[in-house]
Amino acid sequence: MSYCSVIEYMPEEKKALHKNYHDKLYGFPIHDDDELFCRLILEINQAGLVGKRFLKKEKTFRKAYHNFNIKKIASYKEADRKRLLSDPGIIRNRLKVNAAIENAKTILQLQKRIWLV
């Protein structure tokens, strides 16, 4: 049974949440670095959580992480880490917050190398 047929049997609230993700996000190519970074951070944070609960947090993640702007996140300071760790709208796991910031820094370094070639 494919995901497309499974979704038809879900309750309406669950269906709306999953259908939006499936129809607009999952499996589509991404050509914007910030949006690709968004997916990386969302996947890192989803690990160990129930999908439905996590899908409801995407908007609050976008707000907390400056719409996943790589340059902004790479420049986060300790105050930003504290802000994220106290934000009830996201997953407040120190390792995951640190991973987002360090991954942003690494992506900037990779972008610089690619643009120099």
Buried (B, 14 or more C-beta within 10 A) or exposed (E): EEEEEEBEEBEEEBBEBBBEBBEEBEEEEEEEBBEBBBEBBBEBBBEEEEEEEBBEBBEEBBEBBBEBBBEBBBBBEEEBBEEBBEBEBBBEBEEBBBBBBEBBBEBBEEEEEEEEE
